[in-house]
Structures are given as C-alpha cells and as structure tokens.
Amino acid sequence: MDDTDDRDPGEVFAIPDLYAPSKFLSDTSQNPSFLFAGLKLYDIDESLPAVVEQSQPEDGFFSTPDLSFGPVENVSTPSQSINSPTQVLETPDKELGNNVAIWLLPDELPVATANYQSWDAFENLRFEESHTPYITEAGPSAFDTALAAKEDFLRFGNTDHVVVDAKVYTASLLALGLGRSSVFFTWDEVKQSFAPSLPKLRISGYSEKSLDGLLATFFDCGNITRILQAFIEKTYSGVTSPGRVALADAVSTLLTTIQSRLSASASTHQSILQLQSLFRPAHSILTCFQRIVVNISATRSDESMLSTIFEEIQLLEHRTDPLREILFDILSRVSQPWLEFTAEWLGLQREAGLPLTKEGTGKSFVKVENKEWIDDQGLELQEPDYFLDYDRVPAFIQPDDARAMFEVGRSLRFLRTYHADHPLARADVVASANPPTLQWKFSWQDIVAVEAKALQYERDLTNALLRFSKESLSTSVVAENEAEGSNFALDFFARPKEYMQAHILASMEAFDQPLNESMSPNALSLGLNQYLISKDGSLGNDDSIFAPPISLAPMLSFNPIIGAQARIVNGTCMRMFFHSHKLREHLSLQRNFYLMGNGVFSSRLSHALFDPELESAERHRGIARSGGIMGLRLGGRDSWPPASSELRLALMGVLTDSYMSKEQLNKSHAGTYLDKSSLPGDLSFAVRDMSQDEIEKCLDPDSVEALDFLRLSYKPPPPLEAIITPMILFKYDQVFKLLLRVIRMLYVASALFHTATDRSSLWQDNDSVLHRFRIEAHHFVSSVCEYFFDTGIEATWRLFERKLDQIERRIGDGSGEITLGQNEGLDKLRDYHERVLDRIMFALLLRKRQQPVLKLLSEIFGLVLQFSKHTRLRTLDKERNPEADNELKEIYVKFQKKVRVFVTVCRGLSEKKGYGEKRVLDTRTSGKEVLFDGDDLVEENTIAHLLVKLEISNYYSRDA
C-alpha cells in the first residue's frame, strides 16, 4: 500500500472506489507515459536531420477529430499539443495562487489543448483525461522519436532514415502510380522498372517496412503503365495490323482515363492509405491489360490476337463488376477490323478500298494461292484461286461456320464474275434491304434483336431479288423504274438539267456547313470511370448476371446474320448452276462416258477396241487402209500399242454418235458427225501420261494393262469447275481405267463361248479342263462385271440422281422462294459429288486400303487372258500339243487357286466389323431433313453381293 494513500487500512467495512484511476497515473504531468517512463529519449529536433523540413500531415489520420466548440483558429491540433509538451506544463493550476492579480490576466485564456468530449467528462466536469501508455497512440512525433533514437528501442533499423515531407511524398506516390518520374522515384531504363531515388527514406508516422507494403501497389501500377505505353508507341510507330492498332487505341484510352480520373480524385486525399485504396481498381485493370498485352506479344496475326483476348476474357467471365463490361468493349473494339472484312466478304457492306481479287495475296482468312493440277498432256498447270486459311480464323469461330462464311463469299464472287448484272451482285440492291452489321452482343435482349433483324433482312432481300428477277435490266425498264420513283434509280443520268443543278447546289450548301462534332461520350471511357470510382462489391450491370456465356456469344451474335446471307447466296448460285450453266447435263455426261452408263458408247468402244472382224487401222507399208469400219483389234495384231493416227481412225465418231440424241441421229444417218466442239467440255479421247514402268506393261497386248494408255479428256466450263474439280475428274479417270479393263474381260469371256461353238476348232474334243476353265472364267468375269456396274455404279448414281432432283425442287424455276439452308451451298454439292465417287470407288475396290484385293483380281484377269491366248493359238493349230495341254492345266490350277483366295478374302471382308459398315441416321436430327447430310453415301459393305454372285453354292469353299 502506498504511503500517500489517505484511507484507513483498518476500516474493514470501507467501500473502495471501483472507478478510481490507477495510482500509477496520479501524476500525469510528471510521467505522461508510464510505459516508457524509464527511457531516456532525445529531443526530436536534435535527432532528426536538419536538411529536411519536418511537417506533419494535416489530415491527422490516426488522431481523434476535434469536437470542441471553441474558435477554430485558437484550437491546436493533437499533433501540436503532443509536439509541444512544455506548453501544457508552463501554466499549471498550482501556480495560480491567491496573490495573483486577476485583473492583469487576459479576458479569455487561450485554449492550450483540444477539448475532447467523453462520457467521463460529461458526468464529472473536473475529470481529467489520462494519457495513453501506448506509443502507437501517442502521435507520430513520439513514434518518430523512438524510431530515430540511436538505441533503436523498437528494433526497426530506421535510425538513419531520412524523414521527408508527407505532402511531397504523397505527390511522388501519385506520380509513381501514374508511371511518371518524381523527386523520390525515378525510372531505370536498364532494369525497366521504377526505383527510389534515396535508399533510406520514410515519412513521419511510418516505418520503412510498413511503407514497403504500401509501395507495392504503386510500383506495380507505374511499371505496368510504362509497359503499356511502350506497347502503344511500338504499335503506332511500326507497320502493324488494324487489330493491333485498335488494341493500342483501347490501351491509350485506358491510360488517359486512369491518369485524368486518379489525378482529379487524388487532389482531395492526403493520406497514403486513401491513395492506396484509390489505386486498387486501377491496379486490377492494369494487371488485366498487362496480361493481355504480354500474351499477344507472341501472336503474329490479328486472328490469333483475337483468339488470345477471347480466351483471357473467358477466364474473367465470372466477374460481375464493371471490368466485365470493359473487357467486352475491348473485345468489340479489337474485333471491329476483322468483322468489317468479314462483312465485306459476305457482301453485307461495300468493300472499302481496293476489292479483293485473285491477283492479290488475299486478306485475313481468305488467301489466294495457285491451284495446281495435271492437264491432258501431263503438264502441271497453275491458276490462282481463293482458299480458306483455317490458321487465320479466330478461335471463337467454329470451323463449320468459318467454311460457311468462306463459301458464301466465294459464291458471291462467282456471281460478280459471271453474272455481274444479277441483283445480288449489285451493292445498291443489297444496301436497299438494310443489311445488319456484324457486332458483338452480350445480352439476351441484343441477341433477340439481332435475330429479328437478320430475318427481316432476309425477307427484304428475297423480295428485292424476286422483284428484279421479273423485270428486265434493259434501258426501257430502268427508265420506267425511274419514272415510278424506284429506290434503285440512278442519281444523275437520265435526269433533267434543272434537277441536276438543284442537286449540285444542295450538295454545295451541305459542304459549306461546319462539321457537327459528335460529343457522345466514349463507352470505354464511361466504363473505365465507373470502374475506377466503384466501391468493392458494386455491380457493373445487373443484366450481366443472366447474360449468356461468353463461349456462346460469337454463335449467337454472328450466326443469324451469316445464316440469312448464306441461305440467299446459296439458293441463288445453285439456281444459276442448274438453269444457266446446265450442271445436270454435264453430270450426266460423266455418268454416260466415264462410268460407261451409255450402252451405245460401251458397245461402240468394245467393238472398236476388240472386234477382230473389223478392218485394222494399222498402216501397211506406210499406207493407211480405208474402205470400211476400222478398229484396233486388240489380241489379233502383231504390234502394240497403236499409233495416234490409228486411235483417231478407230475411235472416230464413237463419242459423237453416242452423245447425239435420236433426232440428231435421224438427221445425220448419212454418216456426218458433230464436231468436237459440240460435245460438252470438249469431250474426247486422249493418251494418258504414264511412267516408264507403266509404259512397259502396256507394250504387252495380252496383259491386263494393255489399254491403260487410253483415257477420256474433259475440261469443265469455268463456272462448273467449282463442282467438277480436278480431283473429281481424277477419280472419274481411275474408274474409267478399271472399267476399260472390265469390258475387255467381258468381251474376252464372251469370245471364249463363241470359240467353243466353232466346229472347226479343237474345242470339240472331250477335254474337261478346257470346258471347265471356260465356264468358270465366264462365270467369274460376268459376276464381277455385274457387281461393278449394277451394285457399284448404278445403285450409287441412282442416289445421286435422286439428290439432284431434290435440289431442283427446292430451287424451283426462279419464280418461287428458295428453301436451301445455310450449309447447303455449292461446296456441299461438290463434297456430295465427291462422296458419290468415293462410294463407287469403294465398291469397285479402288480405294487405297483395297489395293491388295484389286491386285489379286488383276492377277485372275491375267490368267483369263492367258487362257484366251492359249485357246486362240490352239484354234490355229490342227494337231494337239501335249506341252500346251500341260501348260493349260497349270494355268487352270492357278486360276482356281487365285479365285479360291479371292472368294476367301471377300468372305472375310463381308464378315469384318467396321469394313464399310453403314451408319444409322441420328433420330435426333431426323425431324428436319438435311439436304447434304451424306448418310446415304457412306461406304456400305456391299462385297457380300459379289460373294453371292460368285459362289452361291460354295463351289470354291470345298477342298480341291
């Protein structure tokens, strides 16, 4: 118990004062801080450097606000009261005794300290507030004194740090966050980063470690700002793409908005913590932009840059603050150049600048390259054409949609090239339908509006096309339309002189007016301002919560417009191909001649090549024979292959006679033939370009490859080459090459039957090997021919004919509405045509994986030809040759063995799972008929049909 305590310790019933202050704080004037009472502190004026003026922040962030009612100019701040403790002790109450002349005192004593209000003082007017024992609440001066002490009581290591003015330091932090050099922070070009000017620097009330935590945000903002500025300068100074320029413009708008907004907002804040909270939104968006700029630095094209930005935005899709809308606006800005080119390619707007032609290098996803193919003489030809570059398609566009876009533009160029007078090829007609623009839409309301506008545009353009299809484009019709006030009338020509003068005067008056500057606020700037001033957790747009996913935004924003344009262009081009360019006739030509669907052509060609009764076209002692129908007589001549003159004599009139109709045949019964130019595509016979090995095989007239040099030459007219491509013609040629062998084998097998019935030959001998070989060879060859022509070609082509009929019903006759879909254009018809040939080649064993089976079939054909040669030589001999009989038996044994292996292979293929197995049509999409789904042209396993024809009684399956 302290001696100064005046209470009687013996009074056990005394009630203690529970609210009395601690006895250790009884003399607050002598010991204002008991916690540091034993410390010897140097005066702050003596410890701090004299070169820097000490000033305290006026904000008093850690101080209690002044709640006194005295005059403001007479009330000292808490920092002033703490910095001058002697001022409180100079006039204590004990010095005012009774002997003091009261009249000499001033009327009003100056208020030395701030009158802080508390509940204790409210209840007791004489209550004196005790000083806190904690140094952190004693004010910045006491904290600075402890930090500057040489003994380093706090162990912070800040004894030799320079204390600078808080206002100057705050201004330097603001400049640092905005990417500018200042007194205390400068830009290091070597390290490409900001660095402090002085190594040991702090302000009053803060330690170095606490400042480092606050400076991280400002250093990041400053460094990122410099990186973005370097990106802008590099983009503007170099030759870059429009997409990068648009991104650089958006980044420039970002930096300008941040600097203007933060500079204005920071002028009202003096605290570092307030400044840090002000920079937090800026730090977040700058970090986002830095990641985008760094990630696109490795991209080489606008399309890859768009893909990278789209992926970055998908990562931030979950955000609901205004940053989501800002990123969407950035994506729209950067995508604008690519969307404008896409709209020009689709024909939705006029082409700006020079139009894209095949003489250039292409642009964006449309590249111009040389299309290579081999002509009739085996020469490699090149021709520039448009190609789709999938590497230049942004990731948010699906490959099927990209191909649809490319084919629509390509078909539109076809119209402009070959039908320049067509309404769809005229920009004014398309513009009259008010075509929609390709723009990003991120809300359901905008997406519904886009779809409605696309459907309206499709109806308007269809009506315009129907209206123009019924009118003539002659001068009289144009004049009549002008008289009726048509929207498509010319502006000046065929107008009166007074009208032209009035129009020119009106234009001059319009040009004399000053330009109306658009003062509409920038959407990106508005979004950035809203984000920079937004509080934590504030929503940028309530509708963003229920917005569609960003992954669906491209399809929902662009596909309705692309689909509407594709349906119109596809239907128009398909109608032009079928009606104006007679595509159906050219396809029938391929069927009749390449696939030997014309019976007259097959019969005439067989006789011209194999009939031994025709007069030979071979020259005898340099003199060409004449006087009758001539042929090549394969198998009955000494030299092979024939000369080109022999081919012309033997095959003259075969194509023209086969192509002419019955009416033309009646008119040309005297023997006159149509010229070569009258045949579509200049159809004619030609010699195939072959390698040396192939030529050596053709030299043997008894080999299977003896006729491989002969082929058909056909060149589709320029518009039709989009459907009948060089690759398709190559497949036609491969089928014709095989069918030429097949009809030869069929002729040889039939000739064996006629030889057997000749009474003068040795077939009359009872030789079982000869008869069995003849019967089996004829059965095998006829079965293969029947399978090839009926199952392989006829059944497949019948599907193609049915599809062509369906297309003609949809496109109509030009007076009705076209009902083709988005993916039902010329490219799909070309693919369907190619799949028809693929199915035929699969059935004819011409695919690459079927080469071993086709090789086995060729070996069997070769044995049949050897048998035919043997019988021909035996017919010439009048006596039987035992050696020839033994040779015949050996050939027959090989034939049976090869046929048995072939049948076994066919049986294995028919039972093999997955070998051309027909797929089942998906019932989920069967509600709407798809024109070119291709399910009816899958490689169906039809080898079982050949197996049934060859061995219905299991003849070759029994042991020999």
Secondary structure, DSSP 8 states (H G I E B T S, - for coil): --TT--S-TT-TT----TT---GGGS-TTT-S-STTTT-----HHHHS-SSS-----SS-TTS------S-GGG---HHHHHH-HHHHHSS-GGG--TTS-GGGS-SS----S-----HHHHH-TT------S-GGGS-HHHHHHHHH-TT-TT--S-TT-EEE-HHHHHHHHHHHHTT---SSEEEETTTTEEEESSSSEEETT--HHHHHHHHHHHHHHHHHHHHHHHHHHHHHHS---HHHHHHHHHHHHHHHHHHHHHHHHHTT---HHHHHHHHHHHHHHHHHHHHHHHHHTT--SHHHHHHHHHHHHHHTTT--SHHHHHHHHHHHHHHHHHHHHHHHHHTSS---SS---TTS-EETTEEEEEEEEE-TTS-EEEEEEEEE-GGGS-TTS-HHHHHHHHHHHHHHHHHHHH-TTSGGG-HHHHHHT---------SHHHHHHHHHHHHHHHHHHHHHHHHHHTS--SHHHHHHHHHTT-TT--SSTT--HHHHHHHHHHHHHHHHS---------HHHHHHHHHHH--TT--S-GGGGGS--TTTHHHHHHHHHHHHHHHHHHHHHHHIIIIIS-HHHHHHHIIIIIS---HHHHHHHHHHHH-TTSEE-S-BTTB---SS-EE--TTS-SS-S--HHHHHHHHTTHHHHHHS-HHHHHHTTTS----GGGSGGG-EEEE----HHHHHHHT-TTSGGGGTTEEEE----GGGGGTS-HHHHHHHHHHHHHHHHHHHHHHHHHHHHHHHT-TTSGGGS--HHHHHHHHHHHHHHHHHHHIIIIIIIIHHHHHHHHHHHHHHHHHTTSSS-----TT-SHHHHHHHHHHHHHHHHHHTT-SGGGHHHHHHHHHHHHHHHHHHHHHHHHHH-SS--HHHHHHHHHHHHHHHHHHHHHHHHHHHHHH-TTSS------GGGTTS--TT--GGGS----HHHHHHHH-SS-TTTS--
